[in-house]
C-alpha cells in the first residue's frame, strides 16, 4: 500500500494525477492471487480496476512529462503519451504499454468472458508489474 506520509507529500495539485494513479494501483493490486471461476460482478470489477488504473497511469505520465518540459508537443492521446514516456525513459517497455492500451480499448467488449478473462490474466501476470515499475520510476525520478 502507498505510504500515508508519501500520500500527504503528493497532495498538492501538481501531483494530483500521480496520487490518483498510486491509489488506483493499490486498488488494482487486490486482484493478485484471485483465480477463476469468477462471478459476473467480480469479473466486471476486476476489469474495471484495470481500466481505472490504466487511465490514471497515462494521465500521471502526461502530467509529469508536461511538468518536466515535454509539453511543447501535443500531448493528448494515450498512445502519444506512451511513445513520449518511452523516449523520455519514464517507461522501459513501449510494446507492453501498447498491449495494455489495446486491452484498455477492449474493455468495452468485456461482456465477452474470453476478453474479460484475458484482461484479468494479463493484468495479474504483467500489467501490475508494469504499473509498479511506473510507480517506482515516478517516485524516484519524476517528482
matplotlib code that plots the C-alpha trace (Angstrom):
import matplotlib.pyplot as plt

x = [0.0, 1.1, 2.6, 0.4, 3.4, 4.1, 0.5, 0.5, 3.5, 1.7, -1.5, -0.6, -2.4, 0.8, 0.9, -2.8, -2.8, 0.2, -1.6, -4.7, -2.6, -1.0, -4.4, -5.7, -2.7, -3.3, -6.9, -5.8, -3.3, -6.3, -6.9, -3.5, -3.9, -7.5, -8.3, -11.3, -14.1, -15.3, -18.9, -20.0, -19.7, -16.1, -15.1, -16.5, -15.0, -11.5, -11.7, -12.8, -9.9, -7.5, -9.2, -9.2, -5.5, -4.5, -6.4, -4.8, -1.3, -1.3, -2.7, 0.0, 2.7, 1.2, 1.2, 4.8, 6.0, 4.4, 5.8, 9.3, 9.2, 7.8, 4.7, 5.7, 4.4, 0.7, 0.2, -3.3, -3.8, -2.7, -0.7, 1.3, 1.9, 3.2, 5.6, 6.9, 7.2, 9.3, 11.5, 11.9, 12.8, 9.9, 8.9, 11.1, 8.7, 6.7, 5.3, 3.9, 2.3, 0.8, -0.6, -2.1, -3.7, -5.2, -6.5, -8.0, -9.6, -11.1, -12.8, -15.9, -16.1, -15.5, -19.0, -17.3, -15.9, -12.9, -11.9, -12.6, -10.6, -7.7, -7.6, -7.6, -4.9, -2.7, -3.2, -2.2, 0.8, 2.3, 0.3, 0.5, 4.3, 4.3, 2.3, 4.6, 7.7, 6.0, 5.2, 8.8, 10.1, 7.7, 8.7, 12.4, 12.9, 9.9, 8.5]
y = [0.0, 3.5, 5.1, 7.7, 10.1, 9.9, 10.5, 13.7, 14.9, 14.3, 16.1, 19.3, 19.9, 19.5, 15.8, 15.1, 12.7, 10.8, 10.4, 9.2, 6.6, 5.4, 4.9, 3.1, 0.8, -0.1, -1.0, -3.0, -5.0, -6.5, -8.8, -10.5, -14.2, -14.4, -17.4, -18.3, -19.0, -15.6, -14.5, -11.8, -8.9, -9.9, -10.3, -6.9, -5.3, -6.7, -5.5, -2.0, -1.8, -2.4, 0.2, 2.8, 2.1, 2.4, 5.7, 7.1, 5.9, 7.5, 10.8, 10.7, 10.2, 13.1, 15.4, 14.6, 14.9, 18.3, 19.4, 18.4, 20.4, 17.9, 20.0, 21.7, 18.8, 18.0, 15.5, 14.3, 10.6, 7.7, 6.4, 9.7, 9.8, 6.2, 6.9, 10.1, 8.4, 5.7, 8.3, 10.1, 6.8, 7.1, 3.6, 0.9, -1.3, 0.6, -2.7, -3.8, -0.4, -0.5, -4.0, -2.5, 0.2, -2.3, -4.2, -1.0, -0.4, -3.9, -3.2, -2.1, -5.7, -7.2, -8.6, -11.4, -13.8, -14.6, -10.9, -10.2, -13.3, -12.3, -8.8, -10.2, -12.7, -10.2, -7.7, -10.3, -11.6, -8.5, -5.3, -4.9, -5.3, -2.7, -0.3, -1.0, -0.1, 3.2, 3.8, 3.4, 5.5, 8.3, 8.4, 8.1, 10.3, 12.4, 14.0]
z = [0.0, -0.7, 2.4, 4.2, 4.5, 0.8, 0.1, 2.2, 0.3, -3.0, -2.1, -3.9, -7.2, -9.1, -8.1, -8.1, -11.1, -9.7, -6.5, -8.3, -10.1, -6.9, -5.3, -8.4, -8.4, -4.7, -5.6, -8.7, -6.6, -4.7, -7.7, -7.3, -6.5, -7.4, -9.6, -11.8, -12.0, -11.2, -10.7, -13.1, -10.6, -9.6, -13.2, -14.2, -11.1, -11.8, -15.4, -14.2, -11.7, -14.6, -16.8, -14.0, -13.2, -16.9, -17.2, -14.2, -15.2, -18.6, -17.2, -14.5, -17.2, -19.1, -16.1, -15.2, -18.8, -19.2, -15.8, -16.8, -20.1, -22.6, -23.0, -26.2, -28.1, -28.4, -25.6, -25.9, -26.7, -24.5, -27.5, -27.9, -24.1, -24.2, -27.0, -25.4, -22.0, -23.6, -25.3, -22.0, -20.3, -17.9, -19.1, -20.5, -22.5, -25.1, -26.5, -23.1, -22.6, -26.1, -25.2, -22.1, -24.2, -26.5, -23.5, -22.2, -25.6, -25.4, -22.0, -23.9, -25.1, -21.6, -21.6, -23.5, -20.9, -23.2, -23.4, -19.7, -18.6, -20.9, -19.5, -15.9, -16.7, -18.4, -15.5, -13.0, -14.9, -16.5, -16.2, -12.4, -12.6, -15.4, -13.3, -10.3, -12.4, -13.4, -9.7, -8.8, -11.7, -10.9, -7.2, -7.8, -10.8, -11.8, -8.6]

ax = plt.figure().add_subplot(projection="3d")
ax.plot(x, y, z, "-o")
ax.set_aspect("equal")
plt.show()
